[in-house]
Structure formats: C-alpha cells, structure tokens
Amino acid sequence: MKSDAINLQSELGKLRNSLRFFAMSFTKNREDADDLVQDTFLKAVRYADKFEEGTNLQGWLYMILKNTFINDYRRKSRHQNFVDESMALSADYLVNSSGNLGVNKCMNDDIHKALKMLPYDYSYPFIRYFEGYKYHEIAEELNIPIGTVKTRIHGARLVLKKNLRMYKDGLKTNH
C-alpha cells in the first residue's frame, strides 16, 4: 500500500505542469490555478482508492480539477447571491441604504457581535453554511453527523434572529 502511495505521488508530480495549464484555462490567474491543482492533488490522494488501475490517470485528474473548479464557482455564486439578497432585505429597513454607511457599519458590527456570542460549536457550522458549504461537507469537515450540523445551524439562526431583532425593531420604530 505504501508503494502505491509513492507511485501515485510520483505520477502526480509528472502531471503537475499539464494540470496547471488546464487550471489556467479556468482561473486565468496563476495563484488560483496553483491552488486548484493543489486541491486536485489532495482529492486525488484522498480518493485514490476510487481510481481504477489501468485507466487514464490524467483524465481522472482533469475531471477532479474541472469538478473542483465548478463546485467552488457554484459555492462562491451562492454566497454572492446570499449577500446580494441580504443587502436587498436590509434596504427595506433603511430609508436610504446607499447614503447611510454609518447605519450599515452598525448593522455589520451588531451581526459580528451576535456571532461572537454564539458558542463555537454553533457559530462555525453557521459561518461555513453561509460561505456556501453544504451540510454534508460541514459534517465531514467537523466529523459529526449531518443531523447535528443541521441542528446547530438552525439553533444559531434562532439565536441570531432573537439577538438581532432588537436592532431591526429599533430601526422600524425610528422611521
């Protein structure tokens, strides 16, 4: 088994430049391409048991790289959509959100304070979910059941909603 890992690492090293070139076609940025290749290598090592001996290693790595890029892109898009929606919702509470940076800063400060009040076991899964990670990804990262992840995220939402309600209600009464 140890020799298999050494062989895989040797093969990965041989394919690094072609993978970097392929990654550049997606990212258009050398640092991002290098990160994408590194992520691909990590996944290749992690899922080496899924690779079928005698099949095209380079094709398998290209598929991992492409899927990693697509998943990261989707994750970032979901995060951006969530941020855009949050900003649109906050506009409902502000008379002129574009001209009132002080109020926006106060809102962000209140959100960060409320997050810091949460226990780490609740805040970390909530933040990861907000960043676009799926429940099963968070569960795998933290090595806890998916149900526990869902419960903690839900609990974090309830506490944040309660703690931030005062601020929201305060804005409504000032109008």
C-alpha positions in Angstrom: 0.0 0.0 0.0 2.9 2.3 0.8 4.4 1.8 -2.6 1.0 2.6 -4.2 1.1 6.0 -2.4 4.6 6.6 -3.6 3.7 5.7 -7.2 0.7 8.0 -7.1 2.8 10.9 -5.8 5.4 10.3 -8.5 2.7 10.3 -11.2 1.1 13.4 -9.8 4.4 15.2 -9.9 4.8 14.3 -13.6 1.3 15.7 -14.4 1.7 18.9 -12.4 2.5 21.2 -15.4 -0.2 19.9 -17.6 -2.7 20.2 -14.8 -1.5 23.8 -14.1 -2.0 24.7 -17.8 -5.5 23.2 -17.7 -6.3 25.0 -14.5 -5.2 28.3 -16.0 -7.8 27.9 -18.7 -10.4 28.1 -16.0 -9.0 30.5 -13.5 -7.0 33.0 -15.7 -4.8 33.5 -12.6 -1.6 31.7 -11.8 -2.1 31.6 -8.0 -5.7 30.4 -8.3 -4.5 27.8 -10.8 -1.9 26.6 -8.4 -4.5 26.4 -5.6 -6.8 24.5 -7.9 -4.0 22.0 -8.8 -3.2 21.6 -5.1 -6.9 20.9 -4.3 -7.0 18.4 -7.1 -3.9 16.6 -5.7 -5.4 16.5 -2.2 -8.6 15.0 -3.6 -6.7 12.5 -5.7 -4.7 11.3 -2.7 -7.9 11.2 -0.6 -9.9 9.2 -3.2 -7.0 7.1 -4.6 -9.0 4.0 -3.8 -11.7 5.1 -6.3 -9.2 5.2 -9.1 -9.3 2.1 -11.3 -5.9 0.7 -12.1 -5.2 0.7 -15.8 -7.5 3.6 -16.6 -6.3 7.1 -17.6 -4.9 8.8 -14.6 -4.5 12.2 -16.4 -8.2 12.1 -17.5 -9.3 11.2 -13.9 -7.2 14.2 -12.6 -8.6 16.5 -15.2 -12.1 15.5 -14.2 -11.4 16.1 -10.5 -9.8 19.5 -11.3 -12.8 20.5 -13.5 -15.4 19.4 -10.9 -13.5 21.2 -8.1 -13.5 24.4 -10.1 -17.2 24.1 -10.9 -18.1 23.3 -7.3 -16.0 26.3 -6.0 -17.6 28.6 -8.5 -21.1 27.5 -7.5 -20.3 27.9 -3.8 -19.0 31.4 -4.4 -22.0 32.2 -6.5 -24.4 31.0 -3.8 -22.5 33.1 -1.3 -22.7 36.2 -3.5 -26.4 35.7 -4.1 -27.0 35.4 -0.4 -25.0 38.6 0.2 -27.0 40.4 -2.5 -30.3 39.2 -1.1 -29.3 40.2 2.4 -28.3 43.7 1.2 -31.7 44.0 -0.6 -33.5 43.0 2.5 -31.6 45.5 4.6 -32.7 48.2 2.2 -36.3 47.6 3.4 -35.2 48.8 6.9 -33.2 51.8 5.8 -34.6 55.0 4.3 -31.5 55.4 2.1 -29.1 52.5 2.4 -26.7 53.7 -0.2 -26.2 57.0 1.6 -26.1 55.8 5.1 -22.8 54.0 5.6 -22.8 54.6 9.3 -26.0 52.6 9.8 -24.7 49.8 7.6 -21.5 49.6 9.6 -23.5 49.4 12.8 -25.6 46.6 11.4 -22.4 44.7 10.4 -20.9 45.3 13.8 -24.1 44.0 15.5 -24.0 40.9 13.3 -20.4 40.2 14.2 -21.1 40.8 17.9 -24.1 38.4 17.8 -21.9 35.8 16.0 -19.2 36.1 18.6 -21.8 35.5 21.4 -22.6 32.1 19.9 -20.6 29.1 21.1 -18.0 27.9 18.5 -19.9 24.6 18.0 -22.8 26.7 16.6 -21.1 29.7 15.0 -18.6 27.7 13.0 -21.1 25.5 11.2 -23.4 28.5 10.6 -20.5 30.5 9.1 -19.4 27.6 6.9 -23.0 27.2 5.7 -23.2 30.9 5.0 -20.0 30.6 3.0 -21.8 28.1 0.7 -20.7 24.8 2.1 -23.3 22.0 2.1 -24.5 20.2 5.2 -22.6 17.0 4.3 -19.4 18.9 3.6 -19.6 20.6 7.0 -20.4 17.3 8.7 -17.4 15.7 7.1 -15.1 18.5 8.0 -16.1 18.5 11.6 -16.5 14.7 11.8 -20.1 15.0 13.2 -23.4 13.6 12.0 -25.3 15.7 9.4 -28.3 16.0 11.7 -26.1 17.6 14.3 -24.9 20.2 11.7 -28.5 21.0 10.8 -29.5 21.4 14.4 -26.6 23.7 15.2 -27.2 25.9 12.2 -30.9 26.1 13.0 -30.0 26.9 16.6 -27.6 29.6 15.5 -30.2 31.1 13.3 -32.7 31.3 16.1 -30.3 32.9 18.5 -29.1 35.4 15.9 -32.6 36.2 14.9 -33.5 36.9 18.5 -30.4 38.9 19.2 -30.7 41.0 16.1 -34.4 41.6 16.4 -33.8 44.4 18.8 -31.7 46.2 16.2 -34.3 45.6 13.5 -37.2 46.7 15.6 -35.3 49.8 16.7 -34.9 50.8 13.0 -38.5 50.3 12.3 -39.7 52.5 15.2 -37.3 55.3 14.2 -39.0 55.7 10.8 
